[in-house]
Amino acid sequence: MPEKLLHNLRRLALSEIGAVIAIGIAALGALAFKMIADEALEGDTHAFDTSILMALREPGDAENPIGPDWLADVMADVTALGGNAVLTLLVVGVVVYLLSVGKRGTALLVGGAVGSGAILSTFLKLGFDRPRPDLVAHLSHAYSSSFPSGHAMLSAVTYLTLGVLLARAHERRRTKIIVMTYGVTLTVLIGLSRIYLGVHWPTDVMAGWALGAAWAALWWLIAWQLQRRGRIEQPA
C-alpha cells in the first residue's frame, strides 16, 4: 500500500477518535457547568467557596493573601493573560496571520469561537448576576458580575482552540501533547489566579473552565465537519 495512502488512513482514524473525544468533552463540560450553576444558584456552594477563599488568606487577616509578597504580583501578571485586552490582541494576531497564509476558513473559525464565547460569557454574567466575593480584599480590578468567570471561560476557549490548531499542524504525538499541555496549564493558572486575587468564587472559575472547554470542543467539531466537506483548509 502506498505510503501516502497509509498516512491519509492514519490521519482519518486519528481524526475520528478526536471527534469522539471532543463530543465527550463538550457533553461533560456542559453537564458540569449546569450542575455547578444549579448548586451556586441554590447557595449550596457557599461553604465550599468560602473555605477556599479564606484558606488563601493569612489567618485572621482577609486583606493579605498567603505566600511571599511577590506572589501577588505574579498572579496579577498571570491573570492579565486571560484579560480582554491580551486575548483580543492574541486572537487578532492569529487571525491576521492565518489570513496572510491563505487559511481564511481557519481564521474565521478561530475568530468565531472566541467571539461567540465572549458574547455567551457576557450574557451568562448578566443572567446569573452573582455578586463578587465580599469576604476578602480584591487584589485586581473587577467590574462585571461574578458567574461564570470570564477569564477562566475565555482563556479556556482561546488557549485550547489555539492549542488544538497548533497540535493538528504537527505529526509527532509528543509535540501535540506538549502543545496541548501548555494550553491546559495556562488556562488552569489563569483561573487559579482569579481565586487567589479574591475577585471570583472558586465555583465561578470551575464553571468557566467547564463551559470554556465545552465551547472549544464544540468549535473543534464544527471545524472537523467543515474540513471533511472541504469547506475549510486541512491542517498542515
N, C-alpha and C positions, 0 to 999 in steps of 0.2 A: 504494500500500500504506500503511495507517495507520502513523503514526509509532510508536505503541505496539508494533505487531507487529514493526516493524523493530528496535526496541530489544530486544524479547524474543529475536528471532532472533540478534541480535548477541551478547547475553549468553550464549545457549546455545552458540554457536560458540566463544566465549572459554572457556566452562566445559569444553567437550570438549577443547580444546587444553591447558587447565590440568591436566585429568585425565591426559593423556598425559605431560606434563612431570612430574607428581607420581609416576606409575608409574616413570618413568626415574630420578628422584631416589631413590625407595625402593629400587629394584633396585641402582643403582650404590652407594648408601650401604651397603647390606647386604653387597655384594661387597667393597667397600673395607674394611669392618670385619673380615670374615673373613680377608682377605689380611694385614692388619696383625696380627690376633690370631695367625695361624699363624706369622708371622715372629717375633713377640715371644716366643711360647712356645718356639720353637727357639733363641732367643738371637741371631738374625741381625740384630736391630736395635740391639744393644748399642753398637757402634761409632758408629752414627749418633746415637743418643740421647746418648751421652757427649760427642760433639763439639759438639752443640748446647748442652748444659748448660754445658760448660766455656767455650764461646765467650761465654756471658753472664756470666762471672765475670772479675774482674781477673786478668791473667796471674800465675800463681804464688800466687794467693790465692783459695781456694774459698769463703771466708767472705763476700767483698764482691762484689756484683753490679756490672756495668759501668753507667756513666751517673752523673748527678748524684745527690746524696743524696735529693732529693725524689722521684725516680722510683720508688723502692721503696715510698714511701707512696702514690703514685698507683696503682701496681699492686695494692697491698693494698685500696684502695678499689674498684678495678675488679673484683677477684676476688670481693669481697663481693656484687656484683650477681648472681653465679651460685651463691651460697650457699643453703643450705636455708631459712634464715630469710627472706631477701629474696624468694626465689622463692615461698615459701609465702604471704607477705603479699600479694605481687602477684597471684598466682592467685586467692586467696580474695577479694581486692577485685574482680577482674574477674568472678568467678562471681557474687558478690553483686550487682554492677551489672547483669549480664545477667539475673539472676532478677528484679530490680526493674523492668526494662523489658519483662518478659514473654517473654524468649528462653530458656526453660527448656531446650530441647533443645541449644542452642548452649552454654549454661552447663555442661551435663553432658558435652559433648564436650571442652570446654577442661579441665575437671577430670579427665576420663578420660584424656586424652592425657598430661597432666603426671603424674598419679598413677601411671598404669601405667608411664610412663617411669622414675619414681623406683624403683618396685619392680623393674623389669628391671635398672636400674643396680646396685641393691643385690645382686641375685642373681649378676650377672656378676662383680662385685668379689669376692664370696665364692668363685665358681667358679674364677676365674683366680688370685686371691690373689697378685698380683705385689707384691713389696716396693716401697716408695717409694725414690726415688733416695737414695743414701748418699754421693754424690760431693761434694755441695755443701751448704752450710748451708740449712736450711729457714727461709724468711722469713715463713711463715704456718703456723698450726697445721693438722695433717692427722692423722686418726685411722684411717681405713679403709685398705684396700689400694689399690693404685695404678691398676689397669687394669680398665675404661677410666676416664678422668677423669669423675667425676660432675658437676663444674662444667661441663665442656665439653658433655657429653651433655645435661644438663637445661637448660642455657641455650639450647642449640640447639632442644630440644623446646619450651620455653616461649616464647622470643622469636620463633622462626619461626612457631609456631602463632598467637600474638597478632598477628604481622605480617601473616600471611595474612588473619586475621579483620578487621583494620583496612583492609587493602588492598581486600578484597572489598566493603567498605562505601562505597567511593568509585568514581566513574565515570571520573575523569580518570586516564589512564595515568601521567602524571607523578607524581601523588600516590601511586599504587600503587608505583612504582619507588622513590620516596623512603622510603616506609614499610618496604618490604622490604629496601632497602639498609641502613637503620638497624638493623633486626633482625639482619641478617647481620654487620654491622660490630661490633655489641655482642657477639655470640656469639664472633666471632674474637678480639676484645680480651680477653674473659674467659679463653678458652683460652690465649692467649699469656701472660697474667698468671700462670697456674699454672706454666708453664715457667720464667718469669723468677724467680718466687719459690722455685723449686727443689723444689716438692712433687710434681711429676709429670715423668715421662719424656715427651719430645715425642710418642712414638708412643701414649702414653696419651691425650693430647689429640686427636691425629689420629683415633684410633679413636672417641673420644667425639663429635667433630664428625660423623663419618661415620654413626654409628648414630643420633645425635640427629636429624640431617637426615632420615634414612630413616624414623624413627619419626614425626616431624612430618608427612612426606609421606603416610605410611600413614593417619594420622588425618584428614588432609585428604581423602583418598579416601573414607574412611568417611563423613565429613560430606557429601561430594558425592553419594554414593549415597543417603543418607538424605534429602537435600534433593530429589533427583529423585523420590523416592517420597512426598514430602510429609510425612515423619516429623519433620523439624525445620524451623526457620524459614529462609526465604530471606534472603540478606544484604540490608541496607537499600539 
